[in-house]
Amino acid sequence: MKRGFFTVLATILFLQLGNAQTVKTGVLVIGNGRGALAASIQSSVSGAKTVLLLPGEDFEATLASGNLSSGIEASLIKRQKPQDKAEINSAIKSWTDTLKNLTIIKNANWIKLKRSGSGWSAQLSDGRTIKAIAMVNADKTGKVNAAIPLQNVNKSWHSLTYNNNLYRTSIASGEHTGNTSSNQLFLSDLLIPEQDNLVLLNSGIESIAAGQAAGAVAAYAAFFKTKTSQAPLKEIQGELMKYQLSLMPFSDIKPTDTNWKSIQFLGLSGFLKADIVNGVANFEPERTVSTAEIKEPVKEYYYKAQIWFDEHKEPEMTIGATLNLVCYVGGKSPKNTEDEIKKNWKTVYKFKTEYDPARNITRREFAVLVNEYLKPFAVNTDKAGRIMR
């Protein structure tokens, strides 16, 4: 009898030891909502090995209404019927099954979560241990906060304003909250001082856009084996734009717009500011450009622009004046640049207008030409959005 008992005990111990494996990954995501979904998808497509601990069998990831959908959210909407949970989870499965860097552990029950060096370690009830360089806390229950421990430090979205330069640090936009869709999320909203390699999502506002941004930040730290506090703003923004996430909440410029990227990049510079009415921010791409509205922001970015504006006194910017500006500030040949612009006008830029140097330039045309030849997005800004020279 005793012999049989010890045989059974030894077998159990052997099986437990077999399950006590350590899984090393770049990013660990915990949660089952919209933020967890988007964070794990973005982290994996950004090149980081990612493990998602899903508390249940499926995601609790219904789609919100009123958002200016872009990036992963827009892609998900194309794949399924809005608000249908079964369809959403079916679409999610068909998508996540194709992501080679993503491992989803369903019905995951972690019993211990702690720091492991500069990263994180999560012990599961089945004996496995997940070790990660960075973690995205998308948990809505408060269990993760209690384990770390971490006080509730949820940060809200910010309505677009030009009273300061923080809009330039945006890493997501368009979430409908506070009765407005002209909202932005800043890089600083996801990070906590003295809590490196922890990316925290607001548990009270489930957001796919915020989750996508969080995934990119965590993936950067994991991929380059560095700290989230050292993640460069421009590289994070560029990675998110690569995956079609709008950083400026322009309601009248969709990611499907041919000139979306140029308008987004120029919007971040502040050269052309949105018209914000009743919580809606419109870029107004067909409105013409005045000299007064672009003078100060362009001068802020480029020293040489001061001289150009001292000599240019016309109240309206024409196509010819814009060509002259980009050539003067960018040190380019006016003849070669004009020939290139004329060649690309309809074929590359997809403008529906005719090229006429004497005509007042539209905001769409100005955004494309200035982004193409001056590249303001390449100019570095600090954490407050101020230009760094």
KELO-517443 format. One record per residue (C-alpha): residue number from 1; residue in one letter; x, z, y. Coordinates in nm, 3 decimals. Layout:
residues N
<site NUM,'a',<X,Z,Y>>
...
This chain:
residues 389
<site 1,'m',<0.000,0.000,0.000>>
<site 2,'k',<0.275,0.102,0.241>>
<site 3,'r',<0.479,-0.202,0.142>>
<site 4,'g',<0.186,-0.428,0.221>>
<site 5,'f',<0.138,-0.260,0.560>>
<site 6,'f',<0.506,-0.307,0.659>>
<site 7,'t',<0.495,-0.670,0.544>>
<site 8,'v',<0.197,-0.735,0.770>>
<site 9,'l',<0.365,-0.547,1.060>>
<site 10,'a',<0.687,-0.747,1.020>>
<site 11,'t',<0.488,-1.071,1.022>>
<site 12,'i',<0.310,-0.969,1.343>>
<site 13,'l',<0.641,-0.876,1.510>>
<site 14,'f',<0.794,-1.206,1.403>>
<site 15,'l',<0.503,-1.400,1.552>>
<site 16,'q',<0.523,-1.198,1.874>>
<site 17,'l',<0.895,-1.268,1.906>>
<site 18,'g',<0.825,-1.635,1.848>>
<site 19,'n',<0.575,-1.638,2.133>>
<site 20,'a',<0.803,-1.440,2.368>>
<site 21,'q',<0.952,-1.754,2.519>>
<site 22,'t',<1.066,-1.806,2.877>>
<site 23,'v',<0.944,-2.117,3.054>>
<site 24,'k',<1.153,-2.216,3.355>>
<site 25,'t',<0.990,-2.423,3.625>>
<site 26,'g',<1.036,-2.514,3.989>>
<site 27,'v',<0.697,-2.411,4.126>>
<site 28,'l',<0.442,-2.163,3.996>>
<site 29,'v',<0.085,-2.198,4.125>>
<site 30,'i',<-0.176,-1.930,4.060>>
<site 31,'g',<-0.546,-1.996,4.120>>
<site 32,'n',<-0.835,-2.220,4.020>>
<site 33,'g',<-0.985,-2.342,4.347>>
<site 34,'r',<-0.932,-2.639,4.575>>
<site 35,'g',<-0.607,-2.502,4.715>>
<site 36,'a',<-0.453,-2.441,4.373>>
<site 37,'l',<-0.553,-2.789,4.257>>
<site 38,'a',<-0.401,-2.969,4.555>>
<site 39,'a',<-0.088,-2.753,4.560>>
<site 40,'s',<-0.011,-2.823,4.196>>
<site 41,'i',<-0.075,-3.197,4.230>>
<site 42,'q',<0.139,-3.233,4.544>>
<site 43,'s',<0.420,-3.018,4.405>>
<site 44,'s',<0.440,-3.230,4.093>>
<site 45,'v',<0.429,-3.567,4.268>>
<site 46,'s',<0.695,-3.442,4.510>>
<site 47,'g',<0.929,-3.412,4.213>>
<site 48,'a',<0.919,-3.041,4.126>>
<site 49,'k',<0.837,-2.917,3.776>>
<site 50,'t',<0.516,-2.725,3.827>>
<site 51,'v',<0.320,-2.475,3.621>>
<site 52,'l',<-0.037,-2.391,3.718>>
<site 53,'l',<-0.188,-2.072,3.581>>
<site 54,'l',<-0.560,-2.144,3.564>>
<site 55,'p',<-0.766,-1.826,3.507>>
<site 56,'g',<-1.046,-2.009,3.329>>
<site 57,'e',<-1.115,-2.326,3.140>>
<site 58,'d',<-1.196,-2.539,3.447>>
<site 59,'f',<-1.138,-2.556,3.821>>
<site 60,'e',<-1.381,-2.404,4.067>>
<site 61,'a',<-1.320,-2.695,4.301>>
<site 62,'t',<-1.633,-2.828,4.466>>
<site 63,'l',<-1.580,-3.050,4.768>>
<site 64,'a',<-1.660,-2.927,5.117>>
<site 65,'s',<-1.861,-3.135,5.364>>
<site 66,'g',<-1.763,-3.219,5.719>>
<site 67,'n',<-1.388,-3.250,5.658>>
<site 68,'l',<-1.184,-3.542,5.789>>
<site 69,'s',<-1.078,-3.618,5.435>>
<site 70,'s',<-0.732,-3.761,5.372>>
<site 71,'g',<-0.453,-3.729,5.119>>
<site 72,'i',<-0.547,-3.570,4.787>>
<site 73,'e',<-0.899,-3.488,4.906>>
<site 74,'a',<-0.972,-3.852,4.992>>
<site 75,'s',<-0.828,-3.962,4.657>>
<site 76,'l',<-1.043,-3.711,4.469>>
<site 77,'i',<-1.358,-3.826,4.650>>
<site 78,'k',<-1.289,-4.181,4.533>>
<site 79,'r',<-1.266,-4.062,4.172>>
<site 80,'q',<-1.596,-3.875,4.135>>
<site 81,'k',<-1.938,-3.781,4.272>>
<site 82,'p',<-1.920,-3.523,4.554>>
<site 83,'q',<-2.047,-3.173,4.471>>
<site 84,'d',<-2.090,-3.246,4.099>>
<site 85,'k',<-1.875,-2.984,3.924>>
<site 86,'a',<-1.866,-3.159,3.587>>
<site 87,'e',<-1.769,-3.490,3.746>>
<site 88,'i',<-1.506,-3.319,3.960>>
<site 89,'n',<-1.340,-3.153,3.661>>
<site 90,'s',<-1.352,-3.478,3.467>>
<site 91,'a',<-1.182,-3.657,3.756>>
<site 92,'i',<-0.928,-3.379,3.789>>
<site 93,'k',<-0.840,-3.395,3.421>>
<site 94,'s',<-0.797,-3.771,3.421>>
<site 95,'w',<-0.568,-3.736,3.724>>
<site 96,'t',<-0.361,-3.435,3.621>>
<site 97,'d',<-0.309,-3.573,3.269>>
<site 98,'t',<-0.100,-3.849,3.426>>
<site 99,'l',<0.135,-3.611,3.611>>
<site 100,'k',<0.445,-3.561,3.398>>
<site 101,'n',<0.580,-3.275,3.611>>
<site 102,'l',<0.262,-3.067,3.587>>
<site 103,'t',<0.176,-2.818,3.314>>
<site 104,'i',<-0.164,-2.648,3.333>>
<site 105,'i',<-0.208,-2.330,3.132>>
<site 106,'k',<-0.582,-2.268,3.097>>
<site 107,'n',<-0.739,-1.926,3.046>>
<site 108,'a',<-0.407,-1.785,3.163>>
<site 109,'n',<-0.394,-1.408,3.171>>
<site 110,'w',<-0.081,-1.279,3.341>>
<site 111,'i',<-0.009,-0.907,3.307>>
<site 112,'k',<0.298,-0.872,3.525>>
<site 113,'l',<0.415,-1.059,3.834>>
<site 114,'k',<0.738,-0.977,4.013>>
<site 115,'r',<1.042,-1.102,4.194>>
<site 116,'s',<1.315,-1.257,3.982>>
<site 117,'g',<1.620,-1.300,4.200>>
<site 118,'s',<1.504,-1.510,4.493>>
<site 119,'g',<1.222,-1.656,4.279>>
<site 120,'w',<0.933,-1.525,4.069>>
<site 121,'s',<0.854,-1.415,3.716>>
<site 122,'a',<0.507,-1.399,3.558>>
<site 123,'q',<0.457,-1.240,3.216>>
<site 124,'l',<0.156,-1.373,3.026>>
<site 125,'s',<-0.052,-1.177,2.776>>
<site 126,'d',<0.054,-1.415,2.497>>
<site 127,'g',<0.417,-1.307,2.539>>
<site 128,'r',<0.541,-1.603,2.740>>
<site 129,'t',<0.725,-1.555,3.069>>
<site 130,'i',<0.713,-1.812,3.347>>
<site 131,'k',<1.013,-1.811,3.580>>
<site 132,'a',<0.989,-2.017,3.899>>
<site 133,'i',<1.195,-2.082,4.212>>
<site 134,'a',<0.888,-2.081,4.439>>
<site 135,'m',<0.529,-1.965,4.405>>
<site 136,'v',<0.206,-2.076,4.568>>
<site 137,'n',<-0.045,-1.792,4.587>>
<site 138,'a',<-0.384,-1.966,4.574>>
<site 139,'d',<-0.551,-1.668,4.407>>
<site 140,'k',<-0.891,-1.571,4.550>>
<site 141,'t',<-0.929,-1.239,4.366>>
<site 142,'g',<-0.658,-1.038,4.539>>
<site 143,'k',<-0.483,-0.972,4.207>>
<site 144,'v',<-0.163,-1.149,4.313>>
<site 145,'n',<-0.150,-0.965,4.645>>
<site 146,'a',<-0.188,-0.634,4.462>>
<site 147,'a',<0.089,-0.715,4.216>>
<site 148,'i',<0.352,-0.821,4.471>>
<site 149,'p',<0.232,-0.605,4.665>>
<site 150,'l',<0.120,-0.792,4.977>>
<site 151,'q',<-0.128,-0.706,5.247>>
<site 152,'n',<-0.401,-0.954,5.334>>
<site 153,'v',<-0.233,-1.181,5.589>>
<site 154,'n',<-0.470,-1.478,5.582>>
<site 155,'k',<-0.417,-1.709,5.878>>
<site 156,'s',<-0.687,-1.931,6.019>>
<site 157,'w',<-0.681,-2.298,6.112>>
<site 158,'h',<-0.614,-2.385,6.476>>
<site 159,'s',<-0.826,-2.606,6.698>>
<site 160,'l',<-0.620,-2.891,6.841>>
<site 161,'t',<-0.502,-2.807,7.191>>
<site 162,'y',<-0.233,-2.942,7.419>>
<site 163,'n',<-0.183,-2.612,7.604>>
<site 164,'n',<0.142,-2.571,7.407>>
<site 165,'n',<0.354,-2.783,7.173>>
<site 166,'l',<0.253,-2.622,6.844>>
<site 167,'y',<0.039,-2.925,6.754>>
<site 168,'r',<0.370,-3.103,6.680>>
<site 169,'t',<0.434,-2.862,6.391>>
<site 170,'s',<0.113,-2.957,6.209>>
<site 171,'i',<0.132,-3.004,5.831>>
<site 172,'a',<-0.239,-3.061,5.767>>
<site 173,'s',<-0.551,-3.135,5.966>>
<site 174,'g',<-0.920,-3.209,5.958>>
<site 175,'e',<-1.061,-2.901,5.780>>
<site 176,'h',<-1.413,-2.836,5.911>>
<site 177,'t',<-1.420,-2.470,6.008>>
<site 178,'g',<-1.527,-2.284,6.318>>
<site 179,'n',<-1.782,-2.561,6.392>>
<site 180,'t',<-1.505,-2.814,6.452>>
<site 181,'s',<-1.308,-3.069,6.253>>
<site 182,'s',<-1.030,-3.098,6.513>>
<site 183,'n',<-0.827,-2.834,6.329>>
<site 184,'q',<-0.460,-2.816,6.233>>
<site 185,'l',<-0.250,-2.603,6.003>>
<site 186,'f',<0.105,-2.515,6.108>>
<site 187,'l',<0.402,-2.469,5.880>>
<site 188,'s',<0.427,-2.106,5.993>>
<site 189,'d',<0.071,-2.043,5.865>>
<site 190,'l',<0.185,-2.075,5.504>>
<site 191,'l',<0.498,-1.860,5.522>>
<site 192,'i',<0.549,-1.485,5.551>>
<site 193,'p',<0.860,-1.338,5.716>>
<site 194,'e',<1.092,-1.172,5.462>>
<site 195,'q',<0.892,-1.322,5.172>>
<site 196,'d',<1.094,-1.631,5.095>>
<site 197,'n',<0.975,-1.876,4.831>>
<site 198,'l',<0.621,-1.746,4.857>>
<site 199,'v',<0.367,-1.989,5.000>>
<site 200,'l',<0.039,-1.820,5.080>>
<site 201,'l',<-0.298,-1.992,5.112>>
<site 202,'n',<-0.592,-1.843,5.299>>
<site 203,'s',<-0.817,-1.705,5.025>>
<site 204,'g',<-1.118,-1.709,5.259>>
<site 205,'i',<-1.100,-2.081,5.343>>
<site 206,'e',<-1.062,-2.294,5.031>>
<site 207,'s',<-0.892,-2.612,5.146>>
<site 208,'i',<-0.751,-2.913,4.963>>
<site 209,'a',<-0.554,-3.018,5.272>>
<site 210,'a',<-0.394,-2.674,5.302>>
<site 211,'g',<-0.317,-2.672,4.930>>
<site 212,'q',<-0.149,-3.012,4.955>>
<site 213,'a',<0.069,-2.885,5.239>>
<site 214,'a',<0.155,-2.571,5.043>>
<site 215,'g',<0.255,-2.779,4.742>>
<site 216,'a',<0.495,-2.986,4.951>>
<site 217,'v',<0.662,-2.677,5.102>>
<site 218,'a',<0.706,-2.508,4.762>>
<site 219,'a',<0.830,-2.831,4.604>>
<site 220,'y',<1.096,-2.872,4.870>>
<site 221,'a',<1.237,-2.525,4.798>>
<site 222,'a',<1.228,-2.589,4.423>>
<site 223,'f',<1.366,-2.943,4.429>>
<site 224,'f',<1.658,-2.858,4.658>>
<site 225,'k',<1.701,-2.504,4.520>>
<site 226,'t',<1.673,-2.348,4.862>>
<site 227,'k',<1.439,-2.113,5.050>>
<site 228,'t',<1.100,-2.196,5.195>>
<site 229,'s',<1.216,-2.055,5.529>>
<site 230,'q',<1.476,-2.332,5.538>>
<site 231,'a',<1.232,-2.614,5.468>>
<site 232,'p',<1.276,-2.867,5.753>>
<site 233,'l',<0.953,-2.943,5.936>>
<site 234,'k',<1.014,-3.318,5.970>>
<site 235,'e',<1.086,-3.366,5.600>>
<site 236,'i',<0.773,-3.174,5.501>>
<site 237,'q',<0.564,-3.376,5.746>>
<site 238,'g',<0.715,-3.701,5.625>>
<site 239,'e',<0.647,-3.614,5.261>>
<site 240,'l',<0.284,-3.534,5.334>>
<site 241,'m',<0.237,-3.851,5.536>>
<site 242,'k',<0.382,-4.042,5.240>>
<site 243,'y',<0.085,-3.915,5.041>>
<site 244,'q',<-0.166,-4.005,5.313>>
<site 245,'l',<-0.238,-3.657,5.450>>
<site 246,'s',<-0.338,-3.671,5.817>>
<site 247,'l',<-0.142,-3.430,6.037>>
<site 248,'m',<-0.343,-3.506,6.350>>
<site 249,'p',<-0.724,-3.465,6.329>>
<site 250,'f',<-0.827,-3.799,6.479>>
<site 251,'s',<-1.185,-3.852,6.361>>
<site 252,'d',<-1.186,-4.221,6.455>>
<site 253,'i',<-0.864,-4.317,6.272>>
<site 254,'k',<-0.894,-4.309,5.892>>
<site 255,'p',<-0.600,-4.326,5.648>>
<site 256,'t',<-0.732,-4.668,5.549>>
<site 257,'d',<-0.661,-4.795,5.899>>
<site 258,'t',<-0.372,-5.044,5.899>>
<site 259,'n',<-0.207,-4.861,6.190>>
<site 260,'w',<-0.283,-4.508,6.067>>
<site 261,'k',<0.078,-4.402,6.018>>
<site 262,'s',<0.195,-4.525,6.359>>
<site 263,'i',<-0.096,-4.352,6.532>>
<site 264,'q',<-0.035,-4.029,6.340>>
<site 265,'f',<0.335,-4.029,6.428>>
<site 266,'l',<0.268,-4.103,6.793>>
<site 267,'g',<-0.007,-3.842,6.798>>
<site 268,'l',<0.243,-3.579,6.685>>
<site 269,'s',<0.468,-3.671,6.977>>
<site 270,'g',<0.191,-3.618,7.232>>
<site 271,'f',<0.260,-3.950,7.406>>
<site 272,'l',<-0.110,-4.031,7.369>>
<site 273,'k',<-0.342,-3.733,7.349>>
<site 274,'a',<-0.682,-3.717,7.184>>
<site 275,'d',<-1.007,-3.684,7.374>>
<site 276,'i',<-1.165,-3.364,7.237>>
<site 277,'v',<-1.541,-3.330,7.286>>
<site 278,'n',<-1.764,-3.077,7.106>>
<site 279,'g',<-1.497,-3.003,6.847>>
<site 280,'v',<-1.429,-3.369,6.765>>
<site 281,'a',<-1.093,-3.527,6.849>>
<site 282,'n',<-1.095,-3.903,6.905>>
<site 283,'f',<-0.785,-4.115,6.955>>
<site 284,'e',<-0.984,-4.402,7.111>>
<site 285,'p',<-0.753,-4.680,6.989>>
<site 286,'e',<-0.903,-4.960,7.199>>
<site 287,'r',<-0.879,-4.776,7.532>>
<site 288,'t',<-0.601,-4.898,7.760>>
<site 289,'v',<-0.296,-4.690,7.849>>
<site 290,'s',<-0.220,-4.558,8.197>>
<site 291,'t',<0.132,-4.496,8.320>>
<site 292,'a',<0.041,-4.144,8.428>>
<site 293,'e',<-0.065,-4.026,8.080>>
<site 294,'i',<0.257,-4.130,7.907>>
<site 295,'k',<0.513,-4.066,8.181>>
<site 296,'e',<0.593,-3.697,8.125>>
<site 297,'p',<0.583,-3.687,7.741>>
<site 298,'v',<0.803,-3.998,7.709>>
<site 299,'k',<1.052,-3.854,7.959>>
<site 300,'e',<1.057,-3.531,7.758>>
<site 301,'y',<1.177,-3.723,7.454>>
<site 302,'y',<1.418,-3.970,7.616>>
<site 303,'y',<1.649,-3.908,7.914>>
<site 304,'k',<1.672,-4.279,7.996>>
<site 305,'a',<1.298,-4.298,8.044>>
<site 306,'q',<1.334,-4.109,8.374>>
<site 307,'i',<1.507,-4.406,8.534>>
<site 308,'w',<1.256,-4.652,8.391>>
<site 309,'f',<0.956,-4.465,8.530>>
<site 310,'d',<1.128,-4.427,8.870>>
<site 311,'e',<1.130,-4.805,8.890>>
<site 312,'h',<0.793,-4.875,8.726>>
<site 313,'k',<0.516,-4.799,8.975>>
<site 314,'e',<0.221,-4.987,8.825>>
<site 315,'p',<-0.073,-4.755,8.736>>
<site 316,'e',<-0.149,-4.935,8.408>>
<site 317,'m',<0.081,-5.017,8.119>>
<site 318,'t',<0.079,-5.381,8.016>>
<site 319,'i',<0.214,-5.526,7.692>>
<site 320,'g',<0.506,-5.667,7.890>>
<site 321,'a',<0.579,-5.330,8.055>>
<site 322,'t',<0.572,-5.158,7.716>>
<site 323,'l',<0.814,-5.417,7.580>>
<site 324,'n',<1.041,-5.353,7.878>>
<site 325,'l',<1.019,-4.976,7.826>>
<site 326,'v',<1.112,-4.979,7.457>>
<site 327,'c',<1.398,-5.224,7.517>>
<site 328,'y',<1.539,-5.023,7.808>>
<site 329,'v',<1.514,-4.682,7.641>>
<site 330,'g',<1.607,-4.809,7.296>>
<site 331,'g',<1.890,-5.034,7.411>>
<site 332,'k',<1.739,-5.346,7.256>>
<site 333,'s',<1.752,-5.713,7.347>>
<site 334,'p',<1.433,-5.808,7.538>>
<site 335,'k',<1.437,-6.167,7.409>>
<site 336,'n',<1.495,-6.079,7.043>>
<site 337,'t',<1.250,-5.791,7.055>>
<site 338,'e',<0.976,-6.003,7.207>>
<site 339,'d',<1.030,-6.277,6.951>>
<site 340,'e',<1.000,-6.019,6.673>>
<site 341,'i',<0.687,-5.863,6.822>>
<site 342,'k',<0.517,-6.201,6.863>>
<site 343,'k',<0.600,-6.287,6.503>>
<site 344,'n',<0.463,-5.957,6.369>>
<site 345,'w',<0.164,-5.925,6.605>>
<site 346,'k',<-0.101,-6.033,6.358>>
<site 347,'t',<0.088,-6.061,6.030>>
<site 348,'v',<0.253,-5.718,6.016>>
<site 349,'y',<0.075,-5.510,6.281>>
<site 350,'k',<-0.263,-5.668,6.193>>
<site 351,'f',<-0.373,-5.673,6.555>>
<site 352,'k',<-0.694,-5.869,6.615>>
<site 353,'t',<-0.604,-5.934,6.979>>
<site 354,'e',<-0.382,-6.207,7.120>>
<site 355,'y',<-0.030,-6.139,7.243>>
<site 356,'d',<-0.034,-6.157,7.623>>
<site 357,'p',<0.243,-5.975,7.817>>
<site 358,'a',<0.025,-5.958,8.129>>
<site 359,'r',<-0.267,-5.784,7.956>>
<site 360,'n',<-0.314,-5.406,7.973>>
<site 361,'i',<-0.203,-5.260,7.641>>
<site 362,'t',<-0.441,-5.066,7.417>>
<site 363,'r',<-0.357,-4.726,7.273>>
<site 364,'r',<-0.343,-4.880,6.925>>
<site 365,'e',<-0.092,-5.145,7.035>>
<site 366,'f',<0.113,-4.895,7.232>>
<site 367,'a',<0.129,-4.655,6.936>>
<site 368,'v',<0.251,-4.925,6.699>>
<site 369,'l',<0.515,-5.073,6.932>>
<site 370,'v',<0.655,-4.739,7.050>>
<site 371,'n',<0.663,-4.599,6.696>>
<site 372,'e',<0.833,-4.916,6.571>>
<site 373,'y',<1.103,-4.939,6.838>>
<site 374,'l',<1.157,-4.584,6.970>>
<site 375,'k',<1.068,-4.380,6.657>>
<site 376,'p',<0.968,-4.053,6.832>>
<site 377,'f',<0.901,-3.884,6.496>>
<site 378,'a',<1.277,-3.895,6.431>>
<site 379,'v',<1.340,-3.670,6.733>>
<site 380,'n',<1.379,-3.312,6.611>>
<site 381,'t',<1.157,-3.028,6.729>>
<site 382,'d',<1.194,-2.654,6.686>>
<site 383,'k',<0.940,-2.417,6.528>>
<site 384,'a',<0.747,-2.404,6.854>>
<site 385,'g',<0.731,-2.783,6.881>>
<site 386,'r',<0.987,-2.806,7.163>>
<site 387,'i',<1.225,-3.103,7.170>>
<site 388,'m',<1.575,-3.024,7.038>>
<site 389,'r',<1.859,-3.218,7.198>>
